[in-house]
Amino acid sequence: MATVREWHIDPVAFERDYLKPIHRVGTITSTLIFLALFLPSIWLYFITGVFPDWQTILTGFGLAMTYAIPFYISEPIAYYPIVGNAGWYLCGTIGNGSNLRVPCAAVAQEVAGVKEGTMEGELVAAVGVTVSVFVSVPAIFFGALLINQIQQFFPAWLMDAFNRFLLPAVFGSVWGQFILRGWKYAPFAFVLALVPILYKVHSAWALVICVLGTMVVGWAMLRFLKIEA
């Protein structure tokens, strides 16, 4: 683990010159992107006249919300301390938060020697997430164009390994990185992670159990036992 460095950041300047512009631009762009999501449906209606009845729309909305609500609770709590304000806007608008933006922010903080949840950690995370966007978006674009031509040369066992182990490997690497920062919490986090597996809890709620459970354990250890990470 990199040595934690002490940065000197003026809180007033941080609020005035960084947070306020971030929230202003983030609110505007997030709203525009939200409205743009309806454009394909609106275009389809005006071109073809196809429009579902409201009962179908509300039914689909209800089904989607039952899946999304747990993530609305757990993801801001889990990701925000790491990615910060700018990173959270980018995660919400561009996506790939858990498997790309959060790991990039965490690695950037590790290399810079700053802690998440601090002003310096937020600045470094913003750089890490932004760079990940500039790198990943062109890669995804060209990858989508070329993947069909490239993957035909891959052996079946390699494609199977990608499909089965790539995402768990990413999460495992992030898990290992954060164990080094707070190894005293690792046994409790591991036990909590077993609960959704053993009781077959829905994956959306599994994140809530693991994140909130580990937070409660960490708070209790600090509050009552005076044990810090």
Backbone as CSV, one residue per row, in Angstrom:
resi,resn,N_x,N_y,N_z,CA_x,CA_y,CA_z,C_x,C_y,C_z
1,MET,0.838,-1.198,0.000,0.000,0.000,0.000,0.871,1.245,0.000
2,ALA,0.490,2.247,-0.764,1.261,3.481,-0.849,1.182,4.252,0.460
3,THR,2.231,5.019,0.737,2.247,5.846,1.929,1.206,6.951,1.810
4,VAL,0.416,7.126,2.882,-0.611,8.164,2.882,0.055,9.522,2.999
5,ARG,-0.225,10.401,2.046,0.387,11.722,2.030,-0.589,12.747,2.587
6,GLU,-0.058,13.751,3.239,-0.875,14.837,3.775,-0.948,15.965,2.757
7,TRP,-2.146,16.278,2.312,-2.378,17.385,1.398,-2.995,18.534,2.177
8,HIS,-2.744,19.734,1.720,-3.311,20.918,2.371,-4.255,21.597,1.379
9,ILE,-5.550,21.407,1.593,-6.581,21.940,0.704,-7.468,22.882,1.501
10,ASP,-7.666,24.067,0.968,-8.527,25.051,1.616,-9.984,24.615,1.458
11,PRO,-10.698,24.325,2.554,-12.089,23.868,2.442,-12.996,24.877,1.753
12,VAL,-12.765,26.164,1.989,-13.600,27.196,1.364,-13.389,27.204,-0.147
13,ALA,-12.124,27.171,-0.568,-11.829,27.133,-2.004,-12.332,25.840,-2.631
14,PHE,-12.243,24.744,-1.904,-12.735,23.457,-2.400,-14.234,23.519,-2.662
15,GLU,-14.952,24.116,-1.742,-16.409,24.249,-1.902,-16.750,25.202,-3.039
16,ARG,-16.058,26.345,-3.088,-16.391,27.387,-4.062,-15.929,27.034,-5.477
17,ASP,-14.710,26.574,-5.607,-14.109,26.402,-6.931,-14.268,24.995,-7.500
18,TYR,-14.637,24.046,-6.642,-14.751,22.672,-7.141,-16.166,22.116,-7.004
19,LEU,-16.685,22.071,-5.775,-17.970,21.406,-5.567,-19.127,22.115,-6.263
20,LYS,-19.201,23.432,-6.135,-20.323,24.150,-6.745,-20.349,24.003,-8.265
21,PRO,-19.225,24.200,-8.968,-19.258,23.958,-10.426,-19.580,22.511,-10.783
22,ILE,-19.074,21.572,-9.984,-19.355,20.161,-10.253,-20.850,19.892,-10.176
23,HIS,-21.496,20.385,-9.126,-22.931,20.143,-8.966,-23.739,20.880,-10.033
24,ARG,-23.305,22.065,-10.402,-24.037,22.809,-11.432,-23.974,22.077,-12.773
25,VAL,-22.781,21.724,-13.195,-22.629,21.025,-14.476,-23.241,19.629,-14.403
26,GLY,-23.034,18.946,-13.287,-23.568,17.598,-13.145,-25.081,17.560,-13.175
27,THR,-25.719,18.529,-12.530,-27.182,18.578,-12.530,-27.724,18.831,-13.932
28,ILE,-27.102,19.759,-14.641,-27.565,20.083,-16.001,-27.387,18.889,-16.936
29,THR,-26.199,18.306,-16.944,-25.943,17.189,-17.863,-26.774,15.962,-17.500
30,SER,-26.940,15.685,-16.217,-27.750,14.534,-15.812,-29.199,14.707,-16.240
31,THR,-29.719,15.928,-16.099,-31.097,16.193,-16.521,-31.254,16.037,-18.028
32,LEU,-30.297,16.560,-18.789,-30.361,16.437,-20.246,-30.283,14.978,-20.690
33,ILE,-29.422,14.211,-20.043,-29.308,12.792,-20.391,-30.587,12.047,-20.033
34,PHE,-31.179,12.387,-18.892,-32.447,11.762,-18.498,-33.529,12.025,-19.539
35,LEU,-33.625,13.258,-20.002,-34.625,13.591,-21.020,-34.314,12.900,-22.347
36,ALA,-33.021,12.777,-22.661,-32.639,12.145,-23.925,-33.010,10.669,-23.966
37,LEU,-33.148,10.044,-22.803,-33.526,8.636,-22.773,-34.895,8.390,-23.392
38,PHE,-35.742,9.419,-23.395,-37.084,9.268,-23.952,-37.127,9.512,-25.460
39,LEU,-36.047,10.024,-26.032,-36.062,10.382,-27.449,-36.332,9.194,-28.379
40,PRO,-35.729,8.014,-28.162,-36.053,6.895,-29.060,-37.536,6.536,-29.059
41,SER,-38.152,6.542,-27.876,-39.579,6.220,-27.798,-40.424,7.294,-28.474
42,ILE,-40.035,8.556,-28.268,-40.773,9.651,-28.911,-40.617,9.580,-30.425
43,TRP,-39.404,9.312,-30.880,-39.168,9.183,-32.323,-39.985,8.040,-32.909
44,LEU,-40.019,6.909,-32.194,-40.789,5.758,-32.667,-42.272,6.095,-32.771
45,TYR,-42.761,6.871,-31.803,-44.183,7.233,-31.825,-44.504,8.127,-33.019
46,PHE,-43.682,9.139,-33.249,-43.973,10.079,-34.335,-43.752,9.456,-35.718
47,ILE,-42.827,8.526,-35.826,-42.545,7.911,-37.120,-43.542,6.794,-37.447
48,THR,-43.815,5.946,-36.457,-44.648,4.767,-36.724,-46.021,4.830,-36.074
49,GLY,-46.196,5.745,-35.119,-47.473,5.818,-34.421,-47.653,4.759,-33.355
50,VAL,-46.587,4.016,-33.044,-46.666,2.955,-32.037,-46.496,3.554,-30.648
51,PHE,-47.439,3.250,-29.766,-47.357,3.733,-28.386,-48.095,2.741,-27.493
52,PRO,-47.427,2.189,-26.464,-48.096,1.215,-25.593,-49.137,1.895,-24.716
53,ASP,-50.089,1.106,-24.246,-51.093,1.673,-23.341,-50.457,1.922,-21.982
54,TRP,-51.084,2.805,-21.215,-50.512,3.237,-19.945,-50.430,2.103,-18.924
55,GLN,-51.328,1.159,-19.001,-51.260,0.033,-18.078,-49.980,-0.777,-18.297
56,THR,-49.636,-0.975,-19.560,-48.396,-1.687,-19.874,-47.176,-0.901,-19.411
57,ILE,-47.207,0.412,-19.610,-46.090,1.257,-19.181,-45.910,1.189,-17.670
58,LEU,-47.004,1.330,-16.923,-46.926,1.314,-15.463,-46.515,-0.058,-14.942
59,THR,-46.984,-1.116,-15.598,-46.584,-2.462,-15.187,-45.083,-2.666,-15.379
60,GLY,-44.580,-2.261,-16.534,-43.143,-2.367,-16.781,-42.332,-1.515,-15.830
61,PHE,-42.844,-0.308,-15.548,-42.151,0.577,-14.610,-42.091,-0.047,-13.220
62,GLY,-43.195,-0.643,-12.787,-43.226,-1.278,-11.473,-42.262,-2.442,-11.372
63,LEU,-42.199,-3.268,-12.417,-41.263,-4.391,-12.415,-39.819,-3.905,-12.385
64,ALA,-39.532,-2.852,-13.143,-38.172,-2.312,-13.153,-37.791,-1.733,-11.793
65,MET,-38.725,-1.077,-11.133,-38.429,-0.457,-9.846,-38.160,-1.492,-8.763
66,THR,-38.855,-2.629,-8.808,-38.598,-3.667,-7.805,-37.160,-4.167,-7.884
67,TYR,-36.582,-4.120,-9.068,-35.188,-4.521,-9.230,-34.232,-3.378,-8.915
68,ALA,-34.627,-2.143,-9.237,-33.704,-1.008,-9.159,-33.616,-0.393,-7.769
69,ILE,-34.698,-0.448,-6.991,-34.722,0.243,-5.696,-33.564,-0.171,-4.786
70,PRO,-33.262,-1.476,-4.637,-32.114,-1.819,-3.781,-30.813,-1.159,-4.219
71,PHE,-30.620,-1.020,-5.531,-29.403,-0.368,-6.017,-29.433,1.132,-5.746
72,TYR,-30.626,1.736,-5.763,-30.737,3.151,-5.408,-30.284,3.387,-3.974
73,ILE,-30.446,2.368,-3.131,-30.058,2.493,-1.723,-28.575,2.188,-1.530
74,SER,-28.132,1.086,-2.115,-26.795,0.582,-1.797,-25.679,1.260,-2.589
75,GLU,-25.909,1.544,-3.868,-24.817,2.063,-4.689,-24.331,3.446,-4.257
76,PRO,-25.222,4.408,-3.966,-24.688,5.693,-3.477,-23.889,5.549,-2.192
77,ILE,-24.358,4.673,-1.295,-23.646,4.478,-0.034,-22.296,3.817,-0.273
78,ALA,-22.259,2.858,-1.190,-21.031,2.098,-1.414,-20.026,2.847,-2.273
79,TYR,-20.504,3.557,-3.292,-19.596,4.144,-4.273,-19.185,5.572,-3.941
80,TYR,-20.106,6.348,-3.380,-19.843,7.781,-3.210,-18.584,8.073,-2.396
81,PRO,-18.344,7.387,-1.264,-17.117,7.704,-0.516,-15.848,7.487,-1.322
82,ILE,-15.903,6.635,-2.332,-14.714,6.345,-3.134,-14.605,7.286,-4.324
83,VAL,-15.688,7.415,-5.101,-15.608,8.183,-6.352,-15.857,9.669,-6.152
84,GLY,-16.510,10.069,-5.055,-16.774,11.482,-4.818,-17.882,12.028,-5.692
85,ASN,-18.034,13.346,-5.689,-19.140,13.995,-6.392,-19.019,13.874,-7.909
86,ALA,-17.878,14.295,-8.446,-17.699,14.228,-9.898,-17.758,12.792,-10.391
87,GLY,-17.110,11.888,-9.669,-17.136,10.485,-10.058,-18.522,9.892,-10.010
88,TRP,-19.328,10.341,-9.040,-20.688,9.806,-8.935,-21.551,10.281,-10.095
89,TYR,-21.402,11.525,-10.498,-22.132,11.995,-11.683,-21.739,11.179,-12.911
90,LEU,-20.445,10.906,-13.056,-19.985,10.134,-14.208,-20.479,8.691,-14.148
91,CYS,-20.482,8.108,-12.953,-21.002,6.744,-12.815,-22.473,6.683,-13.199
92,GLY,-23.226,7.707,-12.791,-24.652,7.706,-13.068,-24.991,7.936,-14.520
93,THR,-24.169,8.702,-15.215,-24.488,9.044,-16.601,-23.824,8.116,-17.616
94,ILE,-22.645,7.600,-17.297,-21.915,6.765,-18.248,-22.031,5.287,-17.907
95,GLY,-22.152,4.970,-16.612,-22.322,3.582,-16.219,-21.011,2.888,-15.902
96,ASN,-21.103,1.556,-15.751,-19.945,0.729,-15.400,-19.314,1.179,-14.090
97,GLY,-20.161,1.546,-13.129,-19.635,2.040,-11.864,-18.874,0.990,-11.085
98,SER,-19.519,-0.159,-10.838,-18.910,-1.154,-9.960,-17.725,-1.861,-10.589
99,ASN,-17.784,-2.099,-11.891,-16.739,-2.908,-12.514,-15.645,-2.096,-13.194
100,LEU,-15.765,-0.753,-13.219,-14.733,0.040,-13.893,-14.432,1.339,-13.161
101,ARG,-15.439,2.185,-12.924,-15.180,3.509,-12.345,-14.657,3.409,-10.915
102,VAL,-15.312,2.587,-10.086,-14.867,2.453,-8.696,-13.462,1.863,-8.611
103,PRO,-13.155,0.768,-9.327,-11.768,0.277,-9.283,-10.742,1.300,-9.747
104,CYS,-11.063,2.058,-10.798,-10.116,3.071,-11.284,-9.894,4.158,-10.240
105,ALA,-10.974,4.595,-9.593,-10.842,5.604,-8.543,-10.025,5.067,-7.375
106,ALA,-10.285,3.817,-7.003,-9.563,3.226,-5.876,-8.078,3.077,-6.181
107,VAL,-7.753,2.655,-7.388,-6.344,2.508,-7.768,-5.653,3.868,-7.804
108,ALA,-6.341,4.882,-8.330,-5.758,6.223,-8.371,-5.463,6.734,-6.962
109,GLN,-6.389,6.508,-6.040,-6.164,6.931,-4.657,-5.030,6.153,-4.020
110,GLU,-4.947,4.871,-4.340,-3.870,4.047,-3.799,-2.513,4.548,-4.278
111,VAL,-2.408,4.832,-5.562,-1.137,5.290,-6.133,-0.761,6.665,-5.593
112,ALA,-1.761,7.543,-5.454,-1.489,8.899,-4.968,-1.262,8.947,-3.466
113,GLY,-1.624,7.864,-2.770,-1.424,7.838,-1.328,-2.408,8.693,-0.559
114,VAL,-3.663,8.746,-1.033,-4.699,9.519,-0.346,-5.818,8.577,0.074
115,LYS,-6.613,9.017,1.033,-7.696,8.190,1.546,-9.010,8.606,0.919
116,GLU,-9.870,7.609,0.689,-11.197,7.905,0.172,-12.016,8.634,1.235
117,GLY,-12.988,9.416,0.784,-13.828,10.159,1.712,-13.227,11.467,2.178
118,THR,-12.070,11.849,1.633,-11.434,13.115,1.986,-11.444,14.034,0.768
119,MET,-11.129,15.296,0.987,-11.107,16.240,-0.128,-10.050,15.853,-1.158
120,GLU,-8.874,15.490,-0.678,-7.827,15.088,-1.620,-8.195,13.777,-2.321
121,GLY,-8.840,12.883,-1.585,-9.294,11.640,-2.194,-10.321,11.877,-3.277
122,GLU,-11.192,12.847,-3.062,-12.198,13.172,-4.080,-11.549,13.722,-5.342
123,LEU,-10.564,14.591,-5.194,-9.893,15.161,-6.364,-9.179,14.081,-7.175
124,VAL,-8.486,13.200,-6.487,-7.772,12.126,-7.180,-8.760,11.171,-7.839
125,ALA,-9.860,10.868,-7.153,-10.870,9.978,-7.726,-11.481,10.574,-8.984
126,ALA,-11.709,11.885,-8.977,-12.268,12.542,-10.161,-11.341,12.372,-11.362
127,VAL,-10.040,12.505,-11.121,-9.074,12.309,-12.209,-9.100,10.859,-12.687
128,GLY,-9.109,9.920,-11.740,-9.109,8.507,-12.106,-10.336,8.105,-12.903
129,VAL,-11.511,8.546,-12.454,-12.748,8.196,-13.154,-12.786,8.853,-14.529
130,THR,-12.363,10.117,-14.603,-12.375,10.824,-15.886,-11.452,10.158,-16.899
131,VAL,-10.263,9.795,-16.463,-9.333,9.109,-17.369,-9.922,7.777,-17.823
132,SER,-10.600,7.078,-16.904,-11.200,5.797,-17.283,-12.259,5.977,-18.360
133,VAL,-12.959,7.112,-18.328,-13.970,7.387,-19.356,-13.298,7.608,-20.705
134,PHE,-12.251,8.443,-20.721,-11.559,8.730,-21.977,-10.913,7.477,-22.570
135,VAL,-10.506,6.556,-21.705,-9.885,5.326,-22.196,-10.939,4.304,-22.615
136,SER,-11.981,4.157,-21.798,-12.932,3.067,-22.020,-13.915,3.337,-23.146
137,VAL,-14.368,4.579,-23.291,-15.372,4.859,-24.324,-14.841,4.567,-25.729
138,PRO,-13.654,5.071,-26.117,-13.128,4.672,-27.440,-12.888,3.167,-27.543
139,ALA,-12.412,2.556,-26.441,-12.158,1.115,-26.474,-13.451,0.341,-26.695
140,ILE,-14.523,0.767,-26.019,-15.815,0.099,-26.195,-16.341,0.314,-27.607
141,PHE,-16.164,1.528,-28.123,-16.660,1.835,-29.463,-15.979,0.956,-30.519
142,PHE,-14.647,0.964,-30.495,-13.927,0.166,-31.492,-14.067,-1.330,-31.208
143,GLY,-14.166,-1.673,-29.913,-14.374,-3.076,-29.578,-15.690,-3.607,-30.106
144,ALA,-16.743,-2.780,-30.012,-18.044,-3.200,-30.530,-18.005,-3.394,-32.038
145,LEU,-17.191,-2.587,-32.717,-17.088,-2.719,-34.170,-16.260,-3.934,-34.589
146,LEU,-15.262,-4.281,-33.777,-14.310,-5.306,-34.194,-14.486,-6.645,-33.498
147,ILE,-15.307,-6.700,-32.444,-15.349,-7.903,-31.618,-15.778,-9.130,-32.408
148,ASN,-16.746,-8.960,-33.308,-17.203,-10.116,-34.080,-16.102,-10.678,-34.972
149,GLN,-15.249,-9.776,-35.484,-14.157,-10.239,-36.326,-13.023,-10.853,-35.506
150,ILE,-12.842,-10.342,-34.274,-11.713,-10.796,-33.463,-12.031,-12.088,-32.726
151,GLN,-13.234,-12.182,-32.139,-13.523,-13.306,-31.259,-13.577,-14.652,-31.990
152,GLN,-13.728,-14.632,-33.297,-13.739,-15.892,-34.034,-12.377,-16.582,-34.013
153,PHE,-11.324,-15.807,-33.689,-9.991,-16.389,-33.600,-9.671,-16.884,-32.190
154,PHE,-10.535,-16.576,-31.214,-10.305,-17.017,-29.847,-10.775,-18.462,-29.685
155,PRO,-10.004,-19.291,-28.994,-10.482,-20.654,-28.719,-11.677,-20.629,-27.770
156,ALA,-12.454,-21.682,-27.789,-13.679,-21.735,-26.985,-13.380,-21.624,-25.496
157,TRP,-12.277,-22.251,-25.058,-11.970,-22.214,-23.631,-11.649,-20.796,-23.162
158,LEU,-11.044,-19.985,-24.041,-10.725,-18.614,-23.666,-11.992,-17.771,-23.552
159,MET,-12.916,-17.918,-24.494,-14.176,-17.191,-24.426,-14.965,-17.593,-23.192
160,ASP,-14.940,-18.878,-22.869,-15.641,-19.351,-21.676,-15.027,-18.760,-20.418
161,ALA,-13.701,-18.657,-20.392,-13.025,-18.058,-19.235,-13.382,-16.585,-19.088
162,PHE,-13.431,-15.853,-20.209,-13.830,-14.447,-20.165,-15.237,-14.303,-19.599
163,ASN,-16.151,-15.104,-20.102,-17.551,-14.984,-19.705,-17.771,-15.346,-18.241
164,ARG,-16.999,-16.300,-17.748,-17.254,-16.808,-16.398,-16.432,-16.109,-15.319
165,PHE,-15.226,-15.669,-15.649,-14.301,-15.255,-14.597,-13.829,-13.811,-14.671
166,LEU,-14.104,-13.101,-15.766,-13.561,-11.753,-15.901,-14.121,-10.818,-14.838
167,LEU,-15.446,-10.755,-14.714,-16.044,-9.847,-13.741,-15.723,-10.248,-12.304
168,PRO,-15.817,-11.539,-11.929,-15.385,-11.905,-10.569,-13.927,-11.558,-10.287
169,ALA,-13.077,-11.645,-11.317,-11.668,-11.294,-11.115,-11.510,-9.813,-10.803
170,VAL,-12.300,-8.963,-11.478,-12.255,-7.524,-11.206,-12.691,-7.250,-9.772
171,PHE,-13.826,-7.837,-9.369,-14.316,-7.624,-8.009,-13.340,-8.186,-6.977
172,GLY,-12.731,-9.329,-7.295,-11.774,-9.913,-6.367,-10.546,-9.045,-6.176
173,SER,-10.091,-8.424,-7.252,-8.926,-7.546,-7.134,-9.243,-6.315,-6.293
174,VAL,-10.451,-5.761,-6.476,-10.859,-4.612,-5.660,-10.993,-5.025,-4.203
175,TRP,-11.569,-6.203,-3.972,-11.697,-6.730,-2.611,-10.320,-6.848,-1.960
176,GLY,-9.359,-7.432,-2.686,-8.022,-7.581,-2.136,-7.361,-6.251,-1.841
177,GLN,-7.599,-5.273,-2.697,-7.004,-3.956,-2.488,-7.536,-3.305,-1.221
178,PHE,-8.839,-3.428,-0.985,-9.423,-2.782,0.181,-9.164,-3.563,1.464
179,ILE,-8.886,-4.848,1.344,-8.476,-5.597,2.528,-7.193,-5.005,3.106
180,LEU,-6.284,-4.585,2.220,-5.037,-3.993,2.691,-5.284,-2.700,3.447
181,ARG,-6.365,-2.004,3.119,-6.670,-0.746,3.804,-7.398,-0.981,5.128
182,GLY,-8.217,-2.014,5.180,-8.992,-2.259,6.400,-9.130,-3.741,6.676
183,TRP,-8.017,-4.421,6.887,-8.030,-5.875,7.029,-8.810,-6.330,8.253
184,LYS,-8.972,-5.461,9.256,-9.706,-5.852,10.461,-11.191,-6.060,10.188
185,TYR,-11.683,-5.457,9.116,-13.096,-5.626,8.770,-13.328,-6.814,7.851
186,ALA,-12.263,-7.348,7.274,-12.397,-8.373,6.237,-13.155,-9.618,6.699
187,PRO,-12.885,-10.181,7.900,-13.639,-11.381,8.303,-15.142,-11.136,8.382
188,PHE,-15.543,-9.968,8.880,-16.976,-9.669,8.981,-17.590,-9.488,7.595
189,ALA,-16.865,-8.814,6.709,-17.368,-8.642,5.347,-17.507,-9.988,4.644
190,PHE,-16.573,-10.887,4.896,-16.633,-12.213,4.278,-17.844,-12.995,4.777
191,VAL,-18.092,-12.950,6.079,-19.254,-13.652,6.646,-20.550,-13.064,6.102
192,LEU,-20.629,-11.738,6.028,-21.830,-11.100,5.489,-22.045,-11.471,4.024
193,ALA,-20.959,-11.635,3.273,-21.088,-12.017,1.868,-21.625,-13.434,1.715
194,LEU,-21.420,-14.278,2.723,-21.939,-15.642,2.661,-23.447,-15.704,2.869
195,VAL,-23.993,-14.716,3.575,-25.429,-14.739,3.879,-26.283,-14.781,2.613
196,PRO,-26.088,-13.870,1.637,-26.908,-13.948,0.418,-26.699,-15.239,-0.364
197,ILE,-25.479,-15.789,-0.301,-25.206,-17.025,-1.040,-25.933,-18.205,-0.403
198,LEU,-25.834,-18.318,0.916,-26.430,-19.460,1.606,-27.952,-19.411,1.598
199,TYR,-28.502,-18.202,1.704,-29.958,-18.062,1.778,-30.575,-17.648,0.447
200,LYS,-29.754,-17.637,-0.612,-30.237,-17.334,-1.968,-31.019,-16.017,-2.020
201,VAL,-30.420,-14.995,-1.440,-31.008,-13.662,-1.456,-30.837,-13.069,-2.853
202,HIS,-31.811,-12.293,-3.291,-31.730,-11.649,-4.605,-30.469,-10.794,-4.676
203,SER,-29.822,-10.819,-5.832,-28.538,-10.132,-5.984,-28.626,-8.641,-5.678
204,ALA,-29.779,-8.030,-5.963,-29.926,-6.602,-5.686,-29.848,-6.321,-4.191
205,TRP,-30.440,-7.203,-3.377,-30.409,-7.007,-1.925,-29.111,-7.503,-1.308
206,ALA,-28.391,-8.363,-2.014,-27.116,-8.848,-1.489,-26.143,-7.699,-1.283
207,LEU,-26.147,-6.744,-2.209,-25.265,-5.584,-2.090,-25.630,-4.750,-0.874
208,VAL,-26.926,-4.614,-0.613,-27.376,-3.856,0.553,-26.889,-4.522,1.835
209,ILE,-27.045,-5.851,1.913,-26.628,-6.580,3.113,-25.128,-6.436,3.346
210,CYS,-24.347,-6.634,2.302,-22.889,-6.595,2.460,-22.384,-5.193,2.784
211,VAL,-22.902,-4.193,2.072,-22.418,-2.824,2.260,-22.852,-2.273,3.611
212,LEU,-24.158,-2.283,3.866,-24.653,-1.720,5.119,-24.172,-2.532,6.315
213,GLY,-24.114,-3.854,6.152,-23.651,-4.690,7.254,-22.217,-4.393,7.638
214,THR,-21.343,-4.266,6.645,-19.941,-3.959,6.926,-19.792,-2.565,7.520
215,MET,-20.615,-1.625,7.057,-20.566,-0.277,7.625,-20.963,-0.287,9.095
216,VAL,-22.006,-1.031,9.428,-22.452,-1.113,10.825,-21.377,-1.763,11.688
217,VAL,-20.772,-2.831,11.189,-19.706,-3.494,11.938,-18.529,-2.547,12.153
218,GLY,-18.126,-1.834,11.105,-17.024,-0.891,11.237,-17.328,0.216,12.227
219,TRP,-18.569,0.731,12.174,-18.960,1.774,13.124,-18.941,1.244,14.550
220,ALA,-19.447,0.031,14.763,-19.483,-0.547,16.106,-18.071,-0.797,16.634
221,MET,-17.183,-1.272,15.772,-15.804,-1.507,16.202,-15.127,-0.207,16.609
222,LEU,-15.394,0.863,15.869,-14.788,2.148,16.196,-15.449,2.780,17.412
223,ARG,-16.768,2.651,17.497,-17.526,3.328,18.558,-17.341,2.665,19.911
224,PHE,-17.378,1.352,19.950,-17.381,0.651,21.231,-16.039,0.015,21.573
225,LEU,-15.288,-0.401,20.562,-14.020,-1.069,20.823,-12.811,-0.195,20.509
226,LYS,-13.066,0.991,19.932,-11.994,1.923,19.573,-10.985,1.296,18.613
227,ILE,-11.487,0.450,17.719,-10.624,-0.209,16.743,-10.764,0.508,15.411
228,GLU,-9.680,1.054,14.921,-9.682,1.729,13.633,-9.115,0.811,12.559
229,ALA,-9.437,1.156,11.301,-8.912,0.362,10.192,-7.398,0.476,10.131
